Amino acid sequence: MFAPEDLTLDRFLDGRLTIAQPRAGYRAAMDPVLLAAACPAKAGQGVLELGCGAGVASLCLGWRVAGARLVGLELQPAYAQLARENAARNGVGFDVFEGDLARMPAALRAQSFDHVIANPPYFAPASGTAARNAGRERAQREETPLADWVRQGLKRLHPGGTITLIQNADRLADLLAALGAGAGSVTVLPIAPRVGRPAGRVIVQARKGGRGPLRLLAPLVLHEAAHHAADAEDLTSIARSVLRRGEELRITP
């Protein structure tokens, strides 16, 4: 487990949440906040996060949707414990299981949910340079294939439930293929850093058993200026509403 001196306390949603994160391990930035904003959960519904890390996505969702039943699965025990502590620190109910999604704990396999969210590792097994920190490397490097993340997520959904994932834009084809015949009514939201720049991330949402056509939305642009010219924040109004005020990112028809 993490020692107190190995952690930092970081503010999310303009200080509405305070999250402990490892100084040297995997550290959440804006991606889990965007993921939480895109989940169309309502009060009383159940949400499962696969690979919850320190809990940022689920806790952002829990702050916005009071009364949602939040459950997480995390492979690394130290991060699972950190997620529990962060939930207690912020007064958000969050039930965190330890385990591998490919061999999901029996108590979790017995449950089903209205929504599943996930921020799977972005880097393929043999790509790039390995991170120096083992926890960061394991969080970012794909061990379980992306298709298994999707398949396991769909298994845990009620009929008609939604699965929402954020991933590198170059994995979009893999995500769509993984959704296959098990889900439809797919919505793709590209996320671009600035106007005229290629999308670096995509949010993909699908409905279990959905029959609607694929929808490709206009990009969510994060920054106002055409180029990064200063350290001052230049978020667009929609990015600010999500990242600073925790508002919903409405992409569900």
Order of alpha helices (4+ residues) and beta strands (2+ residues): beta-beta-alpha-beta-alpha-beta-alpha-beta-alpha-beta-alpha-alpha-beta-alpha-beta-beta-beta-beta-alpha
